[in-house]
Amino acid sequence: MVNNEDSVRIEVARLYKMTEEGNLKAFADVNLNGLVIIKGVRVVGGKKGLFVSMPREKGKDGKWYDSVSPLTKEIREKLNEAVLECYAL
């Protein structure tokens, strides 16, 4: 299997900005190569600025776990960049 991050097209299909105050700034749906859509990606305001958080599910133990995880640092950075760029518009 060839791992080529440059061939992955990431685009934000939908972004919904939150109007109320709080750490949660927006929800987004992200399209990967026109083949897969990741729903529920979040833009969150943290102590060091905005960051992108993957969709999560609550486990039986009451803890929250990411249901989607980028497998490489490069893909995570590319996804973060695409979502934050769209949020800034």
BELJO-V716335 format. One record per residue. N is the residue number from 1. RES is the residue in three letters. PHI is phi in radians with two decimals (none if undefined). Layout:
n:N res:RES phi:PHI
n:N res:RES phi:PHI
This chain:
n:1 res:MET phi:none
n:2 res:VAL phi:-1.61
n:3 res:ASN phi:-1.87
n:4 res:ASN phi:-2.20
n:5 res:GLU phi:-1.08
n:6 res:ASP phi:-1.16
n:7 res:SER phi:-1.50
n:8 res:VAL phi:-1.53
n:9 res:ARG phi:-1.62
n:10 res:ILE phi:-2.03
n:11 res:GLU phi:-2.42
n:12 res:VAL phi:-1.46
n:13 res:ALA phi:-1.38
n:14 res:ARG phi:-2.72
n:15 res:LEU phi:-2.41
n:16 res:TYR phi:-2.04
n:17 res:LYS phi:-1.43
n:18 res:MET phi:-1.38
n:19 res:THR phi:-1.70
n:20 res:GLU phi:-1.47
n:21 res:GLU phi:-1.22
n:22 res:GLY phi:2.55
n:23 res:ASN phi:-1.29
n:24 res:LEU phi:-1.35
n:25 res:LYS phi:-1.77
n:26 res:ALA phi:-2.90
n:27 res:PHE phi:-1.97
n:28 res:ALA phi:-2.45
n:29 res:ASP phi:-1.96
n:30 res:VAL phi:-2.01
n:31 res:ASN phi:-1.75
n:32 res:LEU phi:-1.91
n:33 res:ASN phi:0.97
n:34 res:GLY phi:1.18
n:35 res:LEU phi:-2.02
n:36 res:VAL phi:-2.39
n:37 res:ILE phi:-2.06
n:38 res:ILE phi:-1.81
n:39 res:LYS phi:-1.72
n:40 res:GLY phi:1.54
n:41 res:VAL phi:-1.22
n:42 res:ARG phi:-2.01
n:43 res:VAL phi:-1.79
n:44 res:VAL phi:-2.18
n:45 res:GLY phi:-1.61
n:46 res:GLY phi:-2.01
n:47 res:LYS phi:-1.08
n:48 res:LYS phi:-1.78
n:49 res:GLY phi:1.96
n:50 res:LEU phi:-1.31
n:51 res:PHE phi:-2.56
n:52 res:VAL phi:-1.79
n:53 res:SER phi:-2.09
n:54 res:MET phi:-1.29
n:55 res:PRO phi:-1.03
n:56 res:ARG phi:-2.28
n:57 res:GLU phi:-2.25
n:58 res:LYS phi:-1.51
n:59 res:GLY phi:-1.42
n:60 res:LYS phi:-1.10
n:61 res:ASP phi:-1.49
n:62 res:GLY phi:1.50
n:63 res:LYS phi:-1.55
n:64 res:TRP phi:-1.72
n:65 res:TYR phi:-2.26
n:66 res:ASP phi:-1.08
n:67 res:SER phi:-1.68
n:68 res:VAL phi:-2.35
n:69 res:SER phi:-2.40
n:70 res:PRO phi:-1.07
n:71 res:LEU phi:-1.53
n:72 res:THR phi:-2.25
n:73 res:LYS phi:-1.07
n:74 res:GLU phi:-1.13
n:75 res:ILE phi:-1.19
n:76 res:ARG phi:-1.04
n:77 res:GLU phi:-1.10
n:78 res:LYS phi:-1.13
n:79 res:LEU phi:-1.14
n:80 res:ASN phi:-1.01
n:81 res:GLU phi:-1.06
n:82 res:ALA phi:-1.11
n:83 res:VAL phi:-1.21
n:84 res:LEU phi:-1.19
n:85 res:GLU phi:-1.13
n:86 res:CYS phi:-1.14
n:87 res:TYR phi:-1.08
n:88 res:ALA phi:-1.25
n:89 res:LEU phi:-1.24
